Amino acid sequence: MRDVTDQTPVELLVCTTCRRGLPIEDDNQRPGALLHAALAEAELPDGVHLKAVECLSNCDQGCSVVLRGGPERWTFVYENLNETDDIDVIVEGATKYHATANGIVPWRERPVHFRKNCAARIPPLGA
């Protein structure tokens, strides 16, 4: 892992419309919106910027998040996240992602949930 002081900022995108297949009428009570609110209160490392997004088209797979950072890093989409149980997992994963030059955290160093619930791995723009 690299020294994070010279890193390109990382974006942690959280789908706020995720509803985990539930018939929820109140947008503020959607699991995705609750996940975003919980992450806004969490201690994310400097250089990791939280952003709310609408619809990652993974609606029935729990909450989904994306980690991306600049044209040299791989982008990852993670699914099946829970708005109360997985905050520490997301913070740990974002911290490790941020500490890399290319976005690839060695498989065994990733949080177990990230190892088992990666919906997509997208190559850098320059690939």
C-alpha positions as CSV (number, residue, x, y, z in Angstrom):
1,M,0.0,0.0,0.0
2,R,1.1,3.5,-0.7
3,D,1.4,6.6,1.4
4,V,-2.0,8.2,1.1
5,T,-0.8,11.8,1.4
6,D,-0.1,12.0,-2.4
7,Q,-3.2,10.1,-3.5
8,T,-5.9,11.2,-5.9
9,P,-9.2,11.6,-3.9
10,V,-11.5,8.6,-3.8
11,E,-15.2,8.8,-4.2
12,L,-17.5,6.5,-2.2
13,L,-20.8,6.5,-4.1
14,V,-23.9,5.3,-2.2
15,C,-27.1,4.4,-4.0
16,T,-29.8,6.2,-2.0
17,T,-32.6,4.6,-3.8
18,C,-31.7,1.0,-2.9
19,R,-34.7,-0.6,-1.3
20,R,-33.6,-4.3,-1.0
21,G,-36.8,-5.4,-2.7
22,L,-39.0,-3.9,0.0
23,P,-42.1,-1.9,-0.8
24,I,-41.0,1.3,0.9
25,E,-43.0,4.5,0.2
26,D,-40.9,7.0,2.3
27,D,-37.7,7.8,0.4
28,N,-35.9,8.7,3.6
29,Q,-36.5,5.2,5.0
30,R,-35.0,3.4,2.0
31,P,-32.1,1.2,3.1
32,G,-29.8,3.1,0.7
33,A,-30.7,6.5,2.1
34,L,-30.2,5.1,5.6
35,L,-26.8,3.7,4.6
36,H,-25.7,7.1,3.2
37,A,-26.8,8.9,6.4
38,A,-24.9,6.4,8.5
39,L,-21.7,6.8,6.4
40,A,-22.0,10.6,6.6
41,E,-21.7,10.1,10.4
42,A,-18.8,7.6,10.1
43,E,-15.1,8.5,10.2
44,L,-14.0,8.2,6.6
45,P,-10.4,8.8,6.0
46,D,-9.2,12.2,4.6
47,G,-9.4,12.0,0.8
48,V,-12.5,9.7,0.7
49,H,-15.5,11.8,-0.4
50,L,-19.0,10.4,0.2
51,K,-21.5,11.1,-2.5
52,A,-25.2,10.1,-2.8
53,V,-26.3,8.8,-6.2
54,E,-29.6,7.6,-7.5
55,C,-30.1,4.1,-8.8
56,L,-27.1,1.9,-9.5
57,S,-29.6,-0.6,-11.1
58,N,-29.0,-3.2,-8.4
59,C,-32.2,-2.6,-6.5
60,D,-32.9,-6.1,-5.1
61,Q,-29.4,-6.9,-4.0
62,G,-29.3,-5.0,-0.7
63,C,-27.5,-1.7,-0.7
64,S,-24.8,-0.9,-3.3
65,V,-21.8,1.3,-3.2
66,V,-19.0,2.2,-5.6
67,L,-15.4,3.0,-4.9
68,R,-13.6,5.0,-7.7
69,G,-10.7,7.3,-7.8
70,G,-9.1,8.9,-10.8
71,P,-8.2,7.6,-14.3
72,E,-5.5,5.2,-13.0
73,R,-7.6,3.3,-10.5
74,W,-10.0,0.4,-11.0
75,T,-13.6,1.0,-9.9
76,F,-15.4,-1.5,-7.8
77,V,-19.2,-2.0,-7.2
78,Y,-20.2,-3.8,-4.0
79,E,-23.6,-5.1,-3.2
80,N,-25.6,-6.8,-0.5
81,L,-24.7,-4.2,2.1
82,N,-26.8,-3.5,5.1
83,E,-27.4,0.0,6.3
84,T,-26.7,-0.8,9.9
85,D,-24.5,-3.8,10.0
86,D,-21.9,-3.0,7.3
87,I,-20.7,0.6,8.1
88,D,-17.3,-0.6,9.5
89,V,-16.9,-2.9,6.5
90,I,-17.4,-0.1,4.1
91,V,-15.1,2.3,6.0
92,E,-12.4,-0.4,6.1
93,G,-12.8,-1.2,2.4
94,A,-12.7,2.5,1.4
95,T,-9.6,3.1,3.6
96,K,-7.7,0.2,2.0
97,Y,-8.8,1.2,-1.5
98,H,-7.6,4.8,-0.9
99,A,-4.2,3.5,0.1
100,T,-3.6,1.9,-3.3
101,A,-2.2,3.4,-6.4
102,N,-4.4,1.4,-8.8
103,G,-7.5,0.6,-6.6
104,I,-6.7,-3.1,-6.3
105,V,-6.5,-4.2,-2.7
106,P,-5.0,-7.6,-2.5
107,W,-7.8,-10.1,-2.3
108,R,-6.9,-11.5,1.2
109,E,-6.7,-8.0,2.5
110,R,-10.2,-7.0,1.5
111,P,-13.0,-7.2,4.0
112,V,-14.6,-10.6,3.7
113,H,-17.9,-9.0,2.6
114,F,-16.1,-7.2,-0.3
115,R,-14.5,-10.5,-1.4
116,K,-17.9,-12.2,-1.6
117,N,-20.1,-9.3,-2.9
118,C,-18.3,-7.6,-5.7
119,A,-20.9,-6.9,-8.4
120,A,-18.4,-5.3,-10.8
121,R,-14.8,-4.5,-11.3
122,I,-14.3,-1.8,-14.0
123,P,-10.9,-1.1,-15.5
124,P,-9.3,2.4,-15.3
125,L,-10.0,4.8,-18.2
126,G,-6.5,4.5,-19.4
127,A,-6.6,0.7,-19.6
